[in-house]
Amino acid sequence: MKKTVLVFAIMLSASVAFSQSTLKGPKAKNATPAERVAHASALQFYSEPAEAKGPAAKNKKVWQGEDVTTKTVFVRKEQPLKGPKAKNKKVWKD
């Protein structure tokens, strides 16, 4: 019984802690693009489309899927330079 209550308390506190990190209200309206993607996860997509189409794709079982490769796309989180630093930036020294 004590383990169940302990696990429930940990799950409850974790959900409360992680739910506070999302932007809501005026903060979300006035947030910069860098703040909006601060907690974004990497996008994954299939590099090659599925072979099956039509009824064959509809009736295909999940466990009968072929091996496919995915590519991961990362979002850049660097903020652009502003002011004199942007003006004097040497593009060839990235």
C-alpha positions in Angstrom: 0.0 0.0 0.0 2.8 2.4 0.9 4.6 1.7 -2.5 1.4 2.4 -4.4 0.9 5.7 -2.6 4.5 6.6 -3.1 4.4 5.9 -6.8 1.2 7.8 -7.2 2.7 10.8 -5.4 5.8 10.8 -7.6 3.7 10.6 -10.7 1.5 13.5 -9.5 4.4 15.7 -8.6 6.1 15.0 -11.9 3.0 15.9 -13.9 2.6 19.1 -12.0 6.3 20.0 -12.4 6.3 19.4 -16.2 3.0 21.1 -16.8 4.3 24.4 -15.5 6.9 24.7 -18.3 4.4 25.5 -21.0 3.7 29.1 -21.9 0.1 30.4 -21.5 -1.7 33.7 -21.6 0.1 37.0 -22.2 3.5 35.2 -21.9 2.7 33.0 -24.9 1.4 36.0 -26.9 4.6 38.0 -26.3 7.1 35.2 -26.5 10.0 35.3 -28.9 10.4 32.5 -31.4 13.4 31.3 -29.5 11.2 30.9 -26.4 8.5 29.1 -28.3 10.8 26.4 -29.5 12.8 26.1 -26.3 11.1 22.8 -25.4 10.6 21.6 -28.9 11.6 18.0 -29.7 13.3 16.9 -32.9 11.1 16.1 -35.8 11.3 12.7 -37.3 10.0 11.7 -40.7 10.4 8.7 -43.0 13.1 9.2 -45.6 11.2 6.9 -48.1 7.5 6.7 -48.5 5.7 3.4 -47.7 5.4 1.0 -50.5 1.8 -0.2 -49.9 -1.0 2.0 -51.1 -4.8 1.6 -51.2 -6.5 -1.4 -49.6 -3.1 -3.2 -49.1 -2.0 -0.3 -46.9 -5.3 -0.3 -45.0 -5.3 -4.0 -44.3 -1.6 -4.2 -43.4 -0.9 -5.4 -39.8 1.4 -3.3 -37.7 3.6 -6.2 -36.7 4.2 -7.1 -40.4 5.8 -3.7 -41.3 9.1 -3.7 -43.1 12.2 -2.0 -41.7 12.3 1.7 -42.6 14.8 4.4 -41.8 13.9 7.7 -40.3 15.8 11.0 -40.5 15.9 13.4 -37.6 15.6 17.2 -38.1 16.8 19.5 -35.4 15.6 23.0 -34.8 18.3 25.6 -34.5 18.1 27.5 -31.1 20.8 30.1 -31.7 19.5 33.6 -31.4 20.5 36.0 -34.2 22.9 38.8 -33.4 21.6 42.3 -32.9 23.1 45.8 -33.0 26.8 46.4 -33.6 27.7 42.7 -33.2 25.4 41.9 -36.2 26.8 44.8 -38.2 30.4 43.8 -37.6 29.9 40.0 -38.0 32.5 38.3 -40.3 30.4 35.9 -42.3 33.4 33.9 -43.4 34.3 33.0 -39.8 31.3 30.9 -38.8 
